[in-house]
Amino acid sequence: MTVTIRAQRAGELDVVRDVAVRAFRDEVIGDLVVALQQAPAGAAGRFYVAESDDGRIVGSTMLTRSWVDAPARLLEVLVLSPLAVLPDHQGQGIGGRLVTHALREAEAAAPLVFLEGDPAYYARFGFRAAGPLGFTKPSVRIPDVAFQVVTLPGHEPWMTGALVYAEQFWSFDCVGLRSPDPSANPAT
């Protein structure tokens, strides 16, 4: 099967939402995709799909706007999330091609791209643990190893500080990991 990575087109949001729901087995992730694309966080307008040779969308990812609260000023950055590939197409390199494409596109738009994810997967794309590079997680629920960043050509040494996620990540409670045991979280 041949897959083409391209920009998401108008009218494809419902299909992209469905891909995310099926990949994550979670309706909330689909709702997050829609909310990010329709809100100011999506103003960056960087939404990508993997299209199979029969015209089906089998994967997607997006870069949305967030900020780093740097000592000098608030700095606009991008967050790569979510990365979704239909279950029957996983393990074929489609996710990697989406990430590579998104990072190439991000180079002209921002100095940094952040994500929450498995370092064993994302390290090959240049992502590194963000904490040792001077960045602070937006939530204690994000494991240190999962909080990652890739620095792009526009990055300068002063560009460090706390990552501030777009409001939609918080509205849909899609930041970090929740404990499956409510008694383990005294805030609930």
N, C-alpha and C positions, 0 to 999 in steps of 0.2 A: 504494500500500500504506500502510495506517495502522499505526503502531507506538506501543505504549503502554510507557512506562517505569514500572516498579514494583519493589517489593522482591522479592527471590528468595524462593520458597516452599520449605517442607520438601519433600524428595524431588526437587528439581531440580538437585542438585549434579552428577550424572552428565552431564546435558545441558549445564550451564554448563562443565564440564570439556571436553566435546567441542567446544563453541564456541571455547574458548581454543586447543585443539590445532589446530583447523582454521584459525583466524585467524592463528596464529603459525607453523603448520606445525612444531610442536615439542611432543612428548609431555611434556617436562620442564615446560613452562609449565602444562599441564593438571595435572600432579602438584603443582606449586606452588599452584595454585588450591585443590585439595583440602586440602593441608597447612595452608594459611593459614586456611581456613574451619574446620578441625577442631582447631586449636591455640589457645592463649591469644591469639595475635595477632589471631585472628578474633573475640575476645570483644566487639569493638566492634559486631559483628553487622550491618554495613552492606554488604549484597550486593544488587546491582541487575541487572535484566535488561531487555532490550528485547524485547517480545513482539509479533509480527506479528498482523494481524487474523485470520489463520487459526490462531492459538494457538501458533505456533512461536516458540521463543526464538532470536533472530537476533543478539543481542549481550549483553554483560555487562561489568560492572566491579565493583570492590569497594574499600572503604576498610578498611584493617587497621591495627591499633595498632602504633606504633613510638614512639620517644622522642627528645627533644632533651636532650642533656646540657648544660643551661644552668648558668651560674655559681651561681644561687640554689638550684636543685634539678633533679631529673630531671622532665621535662615530657612528659606523654603527648600525642602528635600522631597524625595519620592519614597513611597513604600510599595514594595512588590507583594501584592496579596489580593486575592488568593490565587494560587496556581492550581488549576483543576484540569484533570484529564479523565475522560470517561473510563470507568473500571476496565472494560474490555479492550482498551487501547493503552493501558499503563504498561510500563516496562519496555516500551518501544522507542524511547528517546524523545518523545513528543514534548514532555515537560522541559527537558533540557534545551530543546530548540526554542521553546517559548521564552525561557529565562534568558538565553543568549541574545535573542532578538530584542527583548525588552531592554536589556542592559545597553546594547548598541544604541537604541533609540534614546535612552536616558542620558547618554553622554552630552547631548546638546541641550538638555533641559535642566540638569541639576548636578550639584557636586557630589551627592551622596544618595545611595539607595539602601534602605533598611528592610529587614524582614524578620519574622519569627519562623524558625524552621530548624530542620535537622542539619547540623554542620557536616555530617558525613555525606549528605547530598549536595549542599550548596557551596562547600569549599572549592569545588572544581570550577566554579564560576567567579572566584575571587572574593567571595564573602568570608569575613573573619569575625571573630567575637568582637562586639562593639565596645564592651566595657573597658578592656585594656587600651583601647584607642582614644579614650576620653569621653565616651558617650554614656549617658545614664538612661536606663530603661524607663519607659513610661509607666510601668506597673511592676510591683514585686511578684506578680503571678507569672511573669515571663522568666523561664529558666535562663540563667546567665549564658549557657552555651547556645541557647536558641536565639538570643538577641544578637543579630548579625548586621553587618554593614559592608558595603563595597564602596571604596572611594573611587571617584571618577576623575578625569583630567582637570575639572574645574575646582577640585578640592584644594583648600589652603590650610596650613597648620592651625589657624585660629578657629576653624570651623569645628568646634567640639561643644558638647553640652548635653542637655536633656532632650530626648526625642519627645515631641508632643504630637500624639496621633490626632488625626481628623476626628471630629465628633462622632461620626457614624460608627467607628470601631467601638466606641464606648456605648452608644445607644443600643447596639445589638449585642453587647457584652462579648465581643470578639477580640479580647485582649488577654493574652496569656492563658494559663490553664486554670480551670476551676477544680477544686477538690471534689471527688465524687461523694465524699462523706460530708454532709452539711455541718456536722458537729466539729469537723476539723477546721471550720472557718468561723471564728467567733463573731464575725461581722454580720452573719446571716441570722 
